[in-house]
Amino acid sequence: DATGNWKEFRQDENGDGTWDFNQTRTANAVNEITDISNTPSDIWATPSYDKNGNTTTNPRPDLGTNATMTATFDAWNRMTKLVDDSNSNILLENQYDGRNFRIVAKEYTSGTLDQTRQYYFTEDWQCVEEHVDTTSMPRRHYVWGMRYIDDLVLRDRDITPSGGLMSERLYYLPDANWNTTAVVSDSGSVQERYEYDPYGNLRVFAADYTPRSSSNYAVHYTYTSRECAPAAGLYYFRNRWYDALLGRFSSRDPIGYVDGLSLYRIYIALSRVDPTGMQYMIPGDMLGGSGLSDSEADAMLEGQQVTSPLGQAQKVINSLIDRIKEWPENRAKAWCKKWHEKQKSDDWLDKLPSCPCSQNEIESGSDFYESPPDKATHDGCDVCFRSNASGITAPAQQCCYDAEGLITSGSGAGTADHTNSQKNVIGHFIDDVMPFLIC
């Protein structure tokens, strides 16, 4: 429909021109599914949601007629528990750190805890190591490439009972949208293959395409190289969980209507990916070593796709600066006029906390955090702090100090950011830095 909800899904399973499966859906004003009907057999349960829009009842037609899972979410809309409603067995439990990274997964078999997996990440949210249970030795190592946040190159795995020996190495082969299509050994021999429908439902095959019910190598980074939780039937897209059966996310978009009018829709197509579960990105130049093409840079400078691609922000900003230098004077003036109209309201400044007069005072409170990189861009200060912001586009205060206390003028003084520079680097560049370069 006009807001991106599926109204109908049809499938011809044998190509004879007859629809073997026909599903209709209805949704409410906030994109929550209120009814699912199917012909010839009605085996899908209808999802239900909590007041924050999290999917608490998940249909699992692959497990039986009207089969469901119940999900529990915490106050930050993070899924912490999944239960099989047919037998009340726990399927999965998750724990998160203050960065929103899932750092612990408790995996269950027939309701009994099978293993506790601990994840260790880079600052760009790439898992580089996994431990199991209480062992101090890693059981898996991951190596990531430079082309993209989910450019998974290889995995080393400890398959020995005693642990401590990474005896299995697999190389990952992705397609253009970073879907893992196969894993190969050191010798280059294909060990396993993977295929997907357009929305990520996974099929596993041996090297000779013999179907398998699950991976023989515990390969979990599959659809768009995001992690699949097999027992849950869901993918972990960092900020949200994704349900491939429903073809949509299990929670509302944390940054709202940036990509479109649906809060649950996954904006993945032949030329798009969504590694953070918040906003689609375009593979290729945008996330590679060359930065942005001219057309991509122009689109971004006019307000499109302003969320920072993780790990590539500086390359993108360099591309934007290069493009700005090529703009004719009349285009720069038009951009500045549009920026002034957009920014002339200063109501947002009134909502920011005031800067304390001394460094001791700001350090004793909890409204600010130290931001060491800011010292390099505020000549004359000793230290800078930023206020805690609630979202990726939320404004933030900046307070800089020298030995005398709060700096209120000159190059060392802090400047309030209309767009949070820590959570949305490229948006901050366009909203707060670019005007000083060209206006």
C-alpha positions as CSV (number, residue, x, y, z in Angstrom):
1,D,0.0,0.0,0.0
2,A,1.0,3.7,0.0
3,T,2.9,3.3,3.3
4,G,4.9,0.3,2.4
5,N,2.8,-2.5,4.0
6,W,2.3,-5.8,2.1
7,K,-1.3,-6.1,1.1
8,E,-1.0,-9.4,-0.8
9,F,1.6,-12.1,-1.6
10,R,1.2,-14.7,-4.2
11,Q,3.3,-17.7,-5.2
12,D,3.2,-20.1,-8.1
13,E,5.3,-23.0,-6.9
14,N,5.5,-25.0,-10.1
15,G,5.1,-22.4,-12.9
16,D,1.8,-23.8,-14.2
17,G,0.1,-20.3,-14.0
18,T,-2.0,-21.1,-10.9
19,W,-1.4,-19.4,-7.6
20,D,-0.5,-22.2,-5.1
21,F,-0.2,-19.8,-2.2
22,N,-2.2,-16.5,-1.7
23,Q,-1.7,-14.4,1.4
24,T,-3.5,-11.1,2.3
25,R,-2.5,-8.8,5.1
26,T,-4.0,-5.8,6.8
27,A,-2.1,-3.2,8.9
28,N,-3.0,-0.3,11.1
29,A,-1.8,3.3,11.0
30,V,1.6,2.5,12.5
31,N,2.3,-0.4,10.2
32,E,1.5,-3.2,12.6
33,I,0.0,-6.3,11.0
34,T,-3.5,-6.8,12.3
35,D,-4.6,-9.8,10.2
36,I,-3.0,-12.5,8.0
37,S,-5.2,-14.7,5.8
38,N,-4.0,-17.5,3.5
39,T,-5.5,-19.8,0.9
40,P,-5.7,-22.7,0.3
41,S,-4.6,-23.4,4.0
42,D,-4.7,-20.8,6.7
43,I,-1.6,-21.7,8.8
44,W,-0.3,-18.3,9.7
45,A,-0.9,-16.8,13.1
46,T,-1.4,-13.0,13.4
47,P,1.5,-11.1,15.1
48,S,0.8,-9.0,18.2
49,Y,2.8,-6.0,19.5
50,D,3.6,-4.2,22.7
51,K,3.0,-0.5,23.2
52,N,6.4,0.4,21.8
53,G,5.6,-1.5,18.6
54,N,7.8,-4.5,19.2
55,T,6.5,-7.8,17.8
56,T,5.8,-9.9,20.9
57,T,4.0,-12.7,19.1
58,N,5.9,-14.0,16.0
59,P,4.2,-16.4,13.6
60,R,6.2,-19.5,12.7
61,P,4.3,-21.3,9.9
62,D,7.4,-23.4,9.3
63,L,6.8,-25.1,12.6
64,G,3.1,-25.8,12.2
65,T,-0.4,-24.4,11.8
66,N,-0.7,-21.2,13.9
67,A,2.6,-21.9,15.6
68,T,4.1,-18.8,17.3
69,M,7.0,-17.6,19.4
70,T,6.7,-15.0,22.2
71,A,9.4,-12.4,22.4
72,T,10.3,-10.2,25.4
73,F,11.8,-6.8,25.0
74,D,13.6,-4.5,27.5
75,A,13.0,-0.8,28.0
76,W,15.4,0.0,25.1
77,N,13.3,-2.2,22.7
78,R,16.0,-4.9,22.6
79,M,14.8,-8.5,22.3
80,T,16.0,-10.3,25.4
81,K,14.1,-13.6,25.2
82,L,12.3,-15.9,22.8
83,V,9.9,-18.8,23.8
84,D,8.3,-21.5,21.7
85,D,4.6,-21.2,22.5
86,S,3.8,-24.8,21.7
87,N,5.8,-26.1,24.7
88,S,6.9,-23.0,26.6
89,N,10.5,-23.9,25.9
90,I,13.0,-21.1,25.8
91,L,14.7,-20.8,22.4
92,L,17.1,-17.9,22.9
93,E,18.1,-15.3,25.5
94,N,20.2,-12.1,24.7
95,Q,22.2,-9.7,26.8
96,Y,23.5,-6.3,25.6
97,D,26.0,-3.7,26.7
98,G,25.6,0.1,26.9
99,R,26.5,0.5,23.3
100,N,23.5,-1.6,22.3
101,F,25.8,-4.5,21.1
102,R,24.5,-8.0,21.8
103,I,27.4,-9.5,23.8
104,V,25.8,-12.7,25.1
105,A,23.5,-15.2,23.5
106,K,22.2,-18.1,25.5
107,E,21.1,-20.9,23.1
108,Y,18.7,-23.6,24.2
109,T,17.9,-27.1,22.9
110,S,14.5,-28.6,23.9
111,G,14.2,-25.9,26.6
112,T,17.6,-26.8,28.2
113,L,20.5,-24.4,28.0
114,D,22.9,-25.8,25.4
115,Q,25.6,-23.1,25.4
116,T,26.3,-19.5,26.3
117,R,28.0,-17.6,23.5
118,Q,30.0,-14.4,24.3
119,Y,30.8,-11.9,21.5
120,Y,33.7,-9.4,21.2
121,F,33.3,-6.5,18.8
122,T,35.3,-3.8,17.1
123,E,34.1,-0.2,17.6
124,D,32.4,-0.6,14.2
125,W,30.2,-3.4,15.5
126,Q,32.0,-6.2,13.8
127,C,32.4,-9.4,15.8
128,V,36.0,-10.5,15.8
129,E,35.9,-13.3,18.5
130,E,33.5,-15.6,20.2
131,H,33.9,-17.5,23.4
132,V,31.6,-20.4,24.6
133,D,30.5,-20.9,28.2
134,T,33.2,-20.2,30.8
135,T,36.2,-21.1,28.7
136,S,38.9,-18.4,28.4
137,M,39.9,-19.7,24.9
138,P,38.2,-18.3,21.9
139,R,36.2,-20.7,19.8
140,R,35.8,-18.5,16.7
141,H,37.8,-15.7,15.1
142,Y,36.5,-13.5,12.3
143,V,38.5,-11.4,9.8
144,W,36.6,-8.5,8.1
145,G,37.6,-6.7,4.9
146,M,37.9,-3.0,4.2
147,R,35.2,-2.7,1.5
148,Y,32.1,-2.7,3.7
149,I,31.0,-3.1,7.3
150,D,29.9,-6.7,6.7
151,D,32.7,-7.7,4.3
152,L,33.4,-11.0,6.1
153,V,36.6,-12.6,4.7
154,L,37.2,-15.7,6.8
155,R,36.3,-17.5,10.0
156,D,38.6,-19.7,12.1
157,R,36.8,-22.2,14.3
158,D,37.9,-24.5,17.1
159,I,36.2,-27.9,16.5
160,T,38.2,-29.8,19.1
161,P,36.5,-31.0,22.3
162,S,39.3,-29.8,24.5
163,G,39.4,-26.4,22.9
164,G,42.3,-24.0,22.2
165,L,43.0,-25.0,18.6
166,M,41.6,-23.1,15.6
167,S,41.7,-26.1,13.3
168,E,39.0,-25.1,10.7
169,R,39.3,-22.1,8.4
170,L,36.6,-21.1,6.0
171,Y,36.6,-18.3,3.5
172,Y,33.3,-16.6,2.7
173,L,32.1,-15.8,-0.8
174,P,29.5,-13.0,-1.0
175,D,27.4,-11.8,-3.9
176,A,27.0,-8.1,-4.8
177,N,24.6,-7.6,-1.9
178,W,26.9,-9.3,0.5
179,N,24.8,-12.5,0.8
180,T,27.1,-15.4,1.6
181,T,26.8,-17.8,-1.3
182,A,29.4,-20.4,-0.3
183,V,32.2,-21.1,2.1
184,V,35.5,-22.6,0.9
185,S,38.4,-24.3,2.5
186,D,42.1,-23.3,2.4
187,S,42.5,-25.3,-0.8
188,G,39.6,-23.5,-2.5
189,S,37.2,-26.4,-2.3
190,V,33.5,-25.5,-1.8
191,Q,32.3,-26.9,1.5
192,E,28.8,-25.6,1.6
193,R,26.4,-23.4,-0.5
194,Y,23.6,-21.0,0.5
195,E,20.6,-19.6,-1.4
196,Y,17.8,-17.2,-0.4
197,D,14.5,-15.9,-1.5
198,P,14.3,-12.1,-2.0
199,Y,13.6,-11.6,1.7
200,G,16.3,-13.8,3.2
201,N,14.7,-17.2,3.9
202,L,17.7,-19.5,3.8
203,R,18.3,-22.8,2.1
204,V,21.5,-24.7,2.8
205,F,23.2,-27.1,0.3
206,A,26.3,-29.4,0.2
207,A,28.9,-28.5,-2.4
208,D,27.1,-30.7,-5.0
209,Y,23.8,-28.9,-4.2
210,T,22.3,-31.7,-2.1
211,P,19.9,-30.0,0.3
212,R,20.7,-29.8,4.0
213,S,18.4,-29.0,6.9
214,S,21.0,-26.8,8.5
215,S,24.7,-25.8,8.1
216,N,27.2,-28.6,8.8
217,Y,29.7,-25.8,9.6
218,A,27.6,-23.7,11.9
219,V,27.7,-20.8,9.4
220,H,25.5,-18.0,10.8
221,Y,26.6,-14.9,8.8
222,T,24.4,-15.4,5.7
223,Y,21.7,-13.0,4.3
224,T,23.5,-9.7,3.6
225,S,26.2,-11.2,5.8
226,R,24.1,-10.6,8.9
227,E,23.9,-13.2,11.7
228,C,21.1,-15.7,11.6
229,A,19.8,-17.3,14.9
230,P,18.6,-20.6,13.5
231,A,16.4,-21.6,16.5
232,A,14.7,-18.2,16.4
233,G,14.3,-18.0,12.6
234,L,15.4,-14.3,12.9
235,Y,18.4,-12.3,11.7
236,Y,20.3,-9.9,14.0
237,F,20.6,-6.6,12.1
238,R,22.5,-4.8,15.0
239,N,19.8,-2.3,16.1
240,R,16.8,-4.6,15.3
241,W,15.9,-8.2,14.6
242,Y,14.6,-9.1,11.2
243,D,12.0,-11.7,10.4
244,A,12.5,-13.2,6.9
245,L,9.2,-15.1,7.0
246,L,7.3,-11.8,7.4
247,G,9.8,-9.9,5.3
248,R,10.0,-7.1,7.9
249,F,11.7,-6.0,11.1
250,S,10.4,-7.0,14.5
251,S,10.6,-3.5,15.9
252,R,10.0,0.0,14.7
253,D,12.8,1.9,13.1
254,P,14.8,3.7,15.8
255,I,15.3,6.8,13.6
256,G,11.7,7.0,12.4
257,Y,10.5,7.7,8.9
258,V,14.0,8.4,7.3
259,D,13.7,5.7,4.6
260,G,10.0,5.9,4.0
261,L,6.5,5.7,5.5
262,S,6.8,2.2,7.0
263,L,8.5,1.7,10.4
264,Y,9.0,-2.0,9.8
265,R,9.8,-2.4,6.1
266,I,13.3,-3.6,5.1
267,Y,14.5,-1.5,2.3
268,I,16.7,-4.1,0.6
269,A,16.6,-4.5,-3.2
270,L,19.1,-5.3,-5.9
271,S,21.1,-2.2,-5.1
272,R,20.6,-1.7,-1.4
273,V,21.7,-3.1,2.0
274,D,20.8,-2.3,5.6
275,P,23.6,-3.4,7.9
276,T,22.5,-1.4,11.0
277,G,18.7,-2.1,10.8
278,M,18.0,1.6,10.6
279,Q,18.7,3.0,7.1
280,Y,19.5,1.5,3.7
281,M,22.8,2.1,2.1
282,I,24.1,1.5,-1.4
283,P,26.9,-1.1,-1.9
284,G,29.9,-0.2,-4.1
285,D,31.5,3.2,-4.3
286,M,29.6,4.6,-1.3
287,L,31.2,2.1,1.0
288,G,34.4,1.4,-0.8
289,G,37.8,3.0,-1.1
290,S,36.7,5.6,-3.7
291,G,34.0,7.2,-1.5
292,L,31.0,8.6,-3.4
293,S,30.2,9.1,-7.0
294,D,29.2,12.7,-8.0
295,S,25.5,11.8,-8.2
296,E,25.6,10.0,-4.8
297,A,27.4,13.0,-3.3
298,D,24.9,15.5,-4.7
299,A,22.0,13.4,-3.4
300,M,23.5,13.2,0.1
301,L,24.3,16.9,0.2
302,E,20.6,17.6,-0.7
303,G,19.5,15.7,2.4
304,Q,19.3,12.0,1.3
305,Q,21.1,9.1,3.0
306,V,22.8,11.1,5.7
307,T,23.4,8.3,8.1
308,S,27.1,7.4,8.5
309,P,28.1,4.1,6.9
310,L,29.9,2.4,9.8
311,G,33.7,2.6,9.4
312,Q,33.6,4.7,6.2
313,A,32.5,8.1,7.4
314,Q,35.8,9.9,6.7
315,K,35.9,8.6,3.1
316,V,32.4,9.8,2.5
317,I,33.1,13.2,4.0
318,N,36.2,13.6,1.8
319,S,34.0,12.8,-1.2
320,L,31.5,15.5,-0.2
321,I,34.3,18.1,0.3
322,D,35.7,17.2,-3.2
323,R,32.2,17.6,-4.7
324,I,31.6,20.9,-3.0
325,K,34.8,22.3,-4.5
326,E,33.3,21.6,-7.9
327,W,30.0,23.4,-7.3
328,P,29.4,26.6,-9.3
329,E,28.8,29.7,-7.2
330,N,25.0,29.8,-8.0
331,R,24.5,26.2,-6.7
332,A,26.4,27.0,-3.5
333,K,24.2,30.1,-2.9
334,A,21.1,28.1,-3.6
335,W,22.2,25.4,-1.1
336,C,23.0,28.1,1.6
337,K,19.6,29.7,1.1
338,K,17.9,26.3,1.6
339,W,20.0,25.6,4.7
340,H,19.1,29.0,6.2
341,E,15.4,28.4,5.7
342,K,15.7,25.0,7.3
343,Q,17.9,26.2,10.3
344,K,16.5,29.6,11.0
345,S,14.4,28.3,13.9
346,D,16.5,28.1,17.0
347,D,14.0,26.5,19.3
348,W,16.2,23.4,19.5
349,L,18.9,25.5,21.3
350,D,16.5,26.1,24.2
351,K,16.3,22.4,24.9
352,L,20.0,21.9,25.3
353,P,21.6,21.8,28.8
354,S,23.7,24.8,29.8
355,C,27.5,24.4,30.1
356,P,28.7,24.3,33.7
357,C,31.3,27.0,34.5
358,S,34.0,24.6,35.6
359,Q,35.4,21.3,34.4
360,N,35.1,19.8,37.9
361,E,31.3,20.6,37.9
362,I,30.7,19.0,34.5
363,E,32.7,15.9,35.5
364,S,30.7,15.5,38.7
365,G,27.4,15.3,36.8
366,S,25.9,12.7,34.4
367,D,24.5,14.9,31.6
368,F,27.8,15.1,29.7
369,Y,30.6,12.9,28.5
370,E,34.2,13.7,27.5
371,S,34.9,13.9,23.8
372,P,38.7,13.8,23.3
373,P,38.7,14.2,19.4
374,D,37.0,17.6,19.8
375,K,40.2,19.2,21.2
376,A,41.8,19.0,17.7
377,T,39.1,21.2,16.2
378,H,38.8,23.7,19.0
379,D,42.2,25.4,19.2
380,G,43.1,26.7,22.6
381,C,41.0,24.3,24.8
382,D,42.3,21.6,27.1
383,V,39.2,19.4,27.0
384,C,35.7,19.2,25.5
385,F,32.5,17.5,26.6
386,R,29.2,16.8,24.8
387,S,25.8,16.3,26.2
388,N,24.0,13.0,26.0
389,A,21.6,12.9,23.1
390,S,18.6,10.6,22.7
391,G,18.8,9.7,19.0
392,I,20.8,9.7,15.9
393,T,19.5,13.1,14.7
394,A,19.2,14.7,18.2
395,P,21.0,18.0,18.9
396,A,23.8,18.1,21.4
397,Q,25.6,20.7,23.5
398,Q,29.4,21.1,23.4
399,C,31.4,22.6,26.3
400,C,35.1,23.2,26.1
401,Y,37.5,24.3,28.9
402,D,40.9,25.6,29.6
403,A,42.7,26.2,32.9
404,E,40.5,29.2,33.6
405,G,37.3,27.3,33.1
406,L,34.5,27.4,30.5
407,I,35.6,29.0,27.2
408,T,32.8,31.2,25.9
409,S,34.3,32.8,22.8
410,G,37.0,32.3,20.2
411,S,38.2,29.2,18.4
412,G,38.4,27.2,21.6
413,A,34.8,27.6,22.6
414,G,32.3,24.8,22.1
415,T,29.5,25.0,19.5
416,A,26.1,23.3,19.8
417,D,25.4,20.7,17.1
418,H,22.0,20.7,15.4
419,T,22.8,17.1,14.4
420,N,24.6,14.9,16.9
421,S,28.2,14.5,15.7
422,Q,28.8,11.3,17.5
423,K,25.8,9.3,16.3
424,N,25.4,10.8,12.8
425,V,28.8,11.9,11.6
426,I,27.8,12.7,8.0
427,G,24.6,14.4,9.1
428,H,26.6,16.6,11.4
429,F,29.0,17.5,8.6
430,I,26.2,18.6,6.3
431,D,24.1,20.4,8.9
432,D,26.8,22.0,11.1
433,V,30.2,22.1,9.2
434,M,29.4,22.5,5.6
435,P,27.7,25.9,6.0
436,F,31.0,27.3,7.3
437,L,32.8,26.0,4.2
438,I,30.6,27.5,1.5
439,C,28.1,30.0,3.0
